[in-house]
Amino acid sequence: MITYIHPEKSMSQLSQSEVALLEKTADGHLYELFRKCALAVLNSGTVTDDPSALFAKYRDFAIDVISKERGIKLKLYNPPETSFINGHLIKVIEEHLFSVLRDIVYTESQRSILDQQIGDQNAVTNLVFHILRNARAFISGVEPNMVVCWGGHSISKEEYAYTKKIGYALGLRKMNICTGCGPGAMEGPMHGAAIGHNMQRINNGRFLGLTEPSIISSEPPNSMVTELIIMPDIEKRLEAFMRLGHCFVIFPGGPGTIEELMFILGIKTDRGNNDQPVPLVLTGPRSSERYFEELDRFIRNALGDEAARQYDIVIDNPDRVADICADGAVQVMEKRINLSDSFYFNWNLKINPVLQEHFTATHESMRALNLTKDQPLSSLITNLRNAFSGIVSGNVKPEGMEMVQKHGPYELHGDPEILRNIDILLSEMVQQNRMKLSQEEYTPCYRLVE
């Protein structure tokens, strides 16, 4: 099966050199990256966290970019039939395909510029801004109303229903939603907000999905995402969340959710952000109360009460969560006005360069993480963030899963007290089936060594 598609929305033409970047060659790493992301998009709505199974099922899938004087088009070879209705590609999938093309080509074109700015503390933030601007993520003149929702892809039916209730309450308050674009807690708030927007007769509600190449194949975009943006890596994705968002809601989740929580705690505990309103609520239904008790206990034992003061825990109360977000958005607006900062991108937020550094999980890098209390709080938070990031890699990212299969589980070394708290938290996640979507018995990709 061969299909051609053309972009209906305005999109800049690609130069011959940009098209050449995507050509299928022996060392065409960018083409393979584009192919994998495109295949994930074509499987939008699929609930999976096994990328190897997805790639094996469609190993004969290919995609070419054809550039002509009048514009570009994509040629698809053997795409998934589920992405078509009556022979026509579903519109949202078509739009997401061109979003993938836009972001991958643009990021590659900016890579050499970033390499030339090594040592410049603003270089990463500038790149994040440029990618988001190129994706037209910024809308001027709109009051702060973007709620970032984080949470797991593997959640219970009751928890999923609760995320929809939160989204509905936020939608009624005319708030927009930004998530990691996958299933579960990343999809539910968008569904709920869409109903809330309809009740308020809002026709231009935004459902922004931020992902990155190593995770999109494990978490294909859900069907509610109206704007899909592919960031280069997890660190720039996290920074994009922080600079785009006006308030933050965290639902129950696995190691990836804890990684996101560590990132925002690293920013909120930075004294340079003491006067920055960054509303943060941890919430779930009554059945999730134990999850948040264990999470709060972990943070207090590992990081101290200062870190625990950075968030509110609200159980089974969607209106309370939505009110906190709405009130917080007003505080954000007032602060941005006082600082003459933009509503759509938080330039004044201080992000420690160590949080911006890209962490690649390998057996060596995981073993080298400093998980002791004999270091500044910001450093411990960063190392914990990297530890949970590595566990995510070993659980669902193709390269991490392959490493663990070849060389065994990652090893984490550190203070017995910190490791014990990590073990308690992760064991609770295993018992609650938060590690993977598969209902098979979970085999840990990590080992704690005192």
C-alpha positions in Angstrom: 0.0 0.0 0.0 1.4 3.4 -1.0 -0.2 6.7 0.0 0.6 10.3 -0.7 -0.4 13.2 1.7 0.0 16.9 1.4 0.0 19.5 4.2 -3.3 21.4 4.2 -2.1 23.9 6.8 0.6 26.5 6.1 4.1 25.0 6.3 7.3 26.4 5.0 8.9 24.6 2.1 11.9 22.4 2.9 15.2 23.2 1.2 17.0 20.5 -0.8 19.5 20.2 2.0 16.8 19.7 4.6 15.2 16.9 2.5 18.6 15.4 2.1 18.9 15.1 5.9 16.0 12.7 5.8 17.1 10.6 2.9 17.3 6.9 3.5 21.0 6.1 3.6 23.2 3.5 5.4 24.0 6.0 8.1 20.8 8.0 7.9 20.1 8.3 11.6 17.8 11.2 11.1 15.7 9.3 8.5 15.3 6.4 11.0 14.3 8.8 13.7 11.7 10.4 11.5 10.4 7.0 10.4 10.0 5.8 14.1 8.3 9.0 15.2 6.0 8.9 12.1 5.1 5.2 12.8 4.2 6.2 16.4 2.0 9.0 15.1 0.3 6.6 12.7 -0.6 4.5 15.7 -2.2 7.4 17.6 -4.6 6.1 20.2 -2.8 2.7 20.5 -2.3 1.8 24.2 1.2 0.3 24.4 4.5 0.6 26.0 6.4 -2.0 24.0 8.1 -0.2 21.1 9.8 -3.4 19.9 6.4 -5.0 19.2 5.2 -1.9 17.4 8.3 -1.8 15.1 8.2 -5.6 14.5 4.6 -5.4 13.4 5.3 -2.7 10.9 8.9 -3.4 9.9 8.0 -2.9 6.2 6.7 0.6 6.9 8.7 3.4 5.2 8.2 7.1 4.5 9.7 9.5 2.0 9.7 13.3 1.8 9.2 14.6 -1.7 10.1 18.2 -2.3 8.7 20.1 -5.3 8.7 23.7 -6.2 5.1 24.0 -5.1 5.8 22.4 -1.7 6.3 19.1 -0.1 4.4 15.8 0.3 4.9 12.6 2.1 4.9 9.2 0.5 3.9 6.4 2.9 4.7 2.7 2.3 2.5 0.1 4.1 1.2 2.4 6.8 -1.1 1.0 9.5 -4.6 0.5 8.1 -6.1 1.7 11.4 -4.9 5.2 10.6 -7.3 5.4 7.6 -11.0 5.8 7.2 -12.5 4.9 3.9 -9.1 5.2 2.3 -8.3 8.6 3.7 -5.8 9.3 6.5 -7.5 10.6 9.7 -7.0 14.4 9.8 -5.4 14.6 13.2 -2.9 11.9 12.3 -2.1 13.7 9.1 -1.5 17.0 11.0 0.7 15.2 13.6 2.8 13.6 10.8 3.7 17.1 9.5 4.4 18.2 13.1 7.0 15.4 13.4 8.6 16.5 10.1 8.6 20.2 11.2 10.2 19.6 14.6 12.8 17.0 13.6 14.1 19.0 10.6 14.1 22.3 12.6 15.9 20.8 15.6 18.6 19.3 13.3 19.1 22.6 11.6 19.6 24.3 15.0 22.0 21.6 16.4 25.1 23.2 15.0 24.1 26.6 16.5 23.7 25.0 19.9 27.1 23.3 19.6 28.7 26.7 19.0 27.1 28.1 22.2 28.6 25.6 24.6 29.1 27.4 27.9 26.3 29.9 27.3 23.8 29.3 30.1 21.0 30.7 28.0 21.7 28.5 24.9 19.4 25.6 25.9 16.6 27.9 26.9 16.9 29.8 23.6 16.7 26.5 21.7 13.6 25.5 23.6 12.1 28.9 22.8 13.0 28.6 19.1 11.5 25.1 18.7 8.3 26.2 20.4 8.0 29.4 18.4 8.7 27.4 15.2 5.8 25.1 16.2 3.6 28.2 16.7 3.0 27.3 20.4 2.9 30.9 21.4 -0.3 33.0 21.3 0.2 36.6 22.3 -2.4 38.5 24.3 -4.0 35.5 26.0 -4.1 35.5 29.8 -2.2 32.6 31.5 -4.4 29.5 31.4 -2.2 26.6 30.5 -2.3 23.7 33.0 0.4 21.1 32.7 -0.9 17.7 33.7 1.6 14.9 34.5 0.8 11.3 35.5 1.2 7.7 34.4 0.2 5.9 31.3 -0.6 2.9 33.4 -3.4 3.9 35.7 -6.7 2.3 37.0 -10.1 3.0 35.5 -11.1 4.9 38.6 -8.0 7.1 38.3 -8.6 7.7 34.6 -12.2 8.7 35.3 -10.8 11.1 38.0 -8.4 12.8 35.5 -11.4 13.4 33.3 -13.2 15.1 36.2 -10.2 17.3 36.8 -10.1 18.2 33.1 -13.8 19.0 33.1 -13.4 21.3 36.1 -10.5 23.0 34.5 -12.3 23.4 31.2 -15.3 25.0 32.9 -12.8 27.6 34.2 -11.6 28.2 30.7 -8.2 26.5 31.2 -6.2 24.8 28.5 -4.3 21.5 28.9 -0.7 20.4 28.2 0.5 16.9 28.8 3.1 14.4 27.6 0.5 13.4 24.9 0.3 9.7 25.7 -2.5 7.6 27.2 -3.8 7.4 30.7 -3.3 10.5 32.8 -2.1 12.3 29.8 -5.3 11.7 27.9 -8.0 11.9 30.5 -7.7 15.7 31.4 -8.0 16.5 27.7 -11.2 14.5 27.3 -12.7 16.2 30.4 -11.5 19.7 29.4 -13.1 19.3 25.9 -16.5 18.8 27.5 -15.9 21.7 29.9 -14.9 23.9 26.9 -18.1 22.9 25.1 -20.1 23.8 28.1 -18.5 27.3 28.0 -18.9 27.4 24.2 -15.1 27.6 23.7 -14.2 26.6 20.2 -10.5 27.3 20.3 -9.4 25.2 23.3 -5.8 24.0 23.2 -4.7 20.4 24.0 -0.9 20.6 23.7 1.2 17.4 23.6 4.9 17.6 24.3 7.0 14.5 23.6 10.5 13.5 22.5 11.9 10.8 20.1 12.9 8.2 22.6 9.5 8.1 24.3 7.0 8.7 21.5 7.1 5.1 20.2 6.3 3.9 23.7 3.6 6.5 24.2 1.9 7.3 20.8 0.0 10.6 20.8 -3.6 10.2 22.1 -6.4 11.3 19.9 -7.2 14.5 21.8 -3.9 16.2 21.1 -4.5 19.2 18.8 -0.9 20.5 18.9 1.9 18.0 18.8 5.5 19.1 19.5 8.6 16.9 19.4 11.4 18.2 21.6 15.0 16.9 21.1 15.3 15.1 24.5 13.7 14.6 27.9 15.5 17.6 29.5 14.3 20.1 26.9 10.9 18.6 27.0 10.8 19.2 30.7 12.0 22.7 30.4 9.3 23.4 27.7 6.7 22.2 30.2 8.0 24.5 32.8 8.3 27.6 30.6 4.9 27.1 28.9 2.9 26.1 31.9 1.1 28.4 34.4 0.2 25.8 36.9 0.9 22.1 37.3 -1.2 19.0 38.3 0.3 15.6 39.0 -1.8 12.5 39.0 -0.6 9.0 40.1 2.1 7.5 38.0 5.3 5.5 37.7 9.0 6.4 37.6 8.4 8.9 34.7 6.0 10.9 36.9 8.5 10.9 39.7 11.1 12.1 37.3 8.9 15.1 36.3 8.2 15.8 40.0 11.9 15.8 40.8 12.5 18.3 37.9 9.8 20.8 39.1 11.0 20.4 42.8 14.5 21.2 41.6 13.2 24.4 40.2 10.8 25.4 43.0 13.5 24.8 45.7 15.9 27.1 43.9 16.1 30.3 45.9 16.3 32.3 42.7 12.6 31.3 42.2 11.3 32.2 45.6 9.2 35.0 44.2 8.0 32.9 41.2 4.4 31.6 41.6 4.5 28.0 40.3 1.3 26.3 41.6 1.7 22.6 42.0 -1.0 20.1 43.1 -0.7 16.4 43.5 -4.2 14.8 43.3 -6.1 11.6 42.7 -9.3 9.8 43.8 -9.7 8.3 47.3 -8.3 5.0 46.1 -5.0 6.8 45.3 -4.6 8.2 48.8 -2.0 5.6 49.8 0.0 6.4 46.7 0.4 10.0 47.6 1.1 9.2 51.3 4.0 7.0 50.2 5.2 9.7 47.7 5.0 12.4 50.3 6.9 10.2 52.8 9.6 9.5 50.2 10.1 13.2 49.5 10.2 14.2 53.2 12.7 11.4 54.0 14.9 11.8 51.0 14.8 15.6 50.4 13.3 17.1 53.6 10.4 19.3 54.5 11.5 22.2 52.4 10.9 20.1 49.3 7.5 18.9 50.6 6.4 22.5 51.2 6.5 23.0 47.4 3.2 21.2 46.7 -0.4 20.7 47.9 -2.0 17.2 48.0 -5.7 17.2 47.3 -7.6 13.9 47.4 -10.9 13.4 45.6 -11.8 17.1 45.1 -11.7 18.2 41.4 -13.2 21.6 42.1 -10.6 22.4 44.8 -7.8 21.4 42.3 -9.3 23.6 39.6 -9.7 26.5 41.9 -6.1 26.3 43.0 -5.1 26.3 39.3 -7.4 29.2 38.4 -6.3 31.3 41.4 -2.6 30.4 40.7 -3.0 31.6 37.1 -4.1 35.0 38.3 -1.0 35.2 40.5 1.1 34.2 37.6 -0.4 36.9 35.4 0.2 39.6 38.1 3.8 38.5 38.5 4.5 38.5 34.8 3.0 41.9 34.5 5.2 43.2 37.3 8.3 41.6 35.6 7.2 42.7 32.1 7.6 39.0 31.2 5.5 37.3 28.5 2.4 35.3 29.4 3.3 32.5 27.0 7.0 31.8 28.0 8.4 32.2 31.4 11.8 33.8 30.7 12.4 34.7 34.4 12.2 31.2 35.7 15.7 30.1 36.9 16.7 26.6 35.9 20.0 25.3 37.2 22.2 24.2 34.3 22.7 20.8 35.9 18.9 20.2 35.3 19.4 21.1 31.7 22.3 18.6 31.1 21.2 15.7 29.0 21.4 12.4 30.9 21.9 9.2 29.0 21.1 6.1 31.0 23.8 3.4 30.8 25.0 0.9 33.3 28.0 3.2 34.0 26.1 6.4 34.3 23.5 4.9 36.6 26.1 3.3 38.8 27.9 6.7 39.0 24.9 8.6 40.3 25.5 10.2 43.7 22.5 9.2 45.9 23.8 10.5 49.2 22.7 13.4 51.4 26.2 14.7 51.5 25.6 17.2 48.7 23.5 20.3 48.0 19.8 19.7 47.8 19.7 20.7 44.1 22.4 18.1 43.3 20.5 15.4 45.1 17.3 16.2 43.3 19.1 16.1 40.0 20.7 12.7 40.7 17.3 11.3 41.8 15.7 12.7 38.7 18.4 11.0 36.6 17.9 7.7 38.5 14.1 7.7 37.8 14.8 8.7 34.2 17.1 5.7 33.9 14.4 3.4 35.2 12.0 4.8 32.7 14.5 4.1 30.0 15.0 0.5 31.2 11.2 0.0 31.3 9.9 1.4 28.0 12.6 3.0 25.9 14.0 0.8 23.1 17.7 1.6 23.8 17.3 1.2 27.6 15.4 -2.1 27.3 18.1 -3.5 25.0 20.8 -2.6 27.4 19.1 -4.2 30.3 18.4 -7.4 28.3 22.1 -7.6 27.3 23.8 -6.6 30.5 21.2 -7.1 33.3 19.5 -4.5 35.5 21.0 -1.1 36.2 22.7 -0.7 39.6 22.0 2.3 41.9 24.4 3.0 44.7 24.0 5.4 47.6 23.1 5.9 51.3 21.1 3.0 52.8 18.4 5.4 53.9 17.8 6.9 50.5 18.0 3.6 48.8 15.5 2.1 51.3 13.1 5.0 50.5 13.5 4.4 46.8 12.9 0.7 47.3 9.7 1.4 49.3 8.4 3.8 46.7 9.2 1.6 43.7 7.9 -1.5 45.4 4.6 0.3 45.9 4.5 1.2 42.2 5.1 -2.5 41.3 2.3 -3.7 43.5 0.0 -1.1 42.0 0.9 -2.0 38.4 2.3 1.4 37.6 5.6 0.3 36.0 4.3 -1.0 32.7 0.9 -1.4 30.9 1.5 -5.2 30.5 -0.3 -7.2 33.2 2.6 -9.8 33.1 4.7 -10.0 36.2 7.1 -7.0 36.2 10.9 -7.8 36.1 12.8 -4.8 37.6 15.3 -3.1 35.3 17.2 -1.8 38.4 19.0 -3.1 41.4 19.7 -1.2 44.6 23.2 -1.7 46.1 24.1 -0.2 49.5 
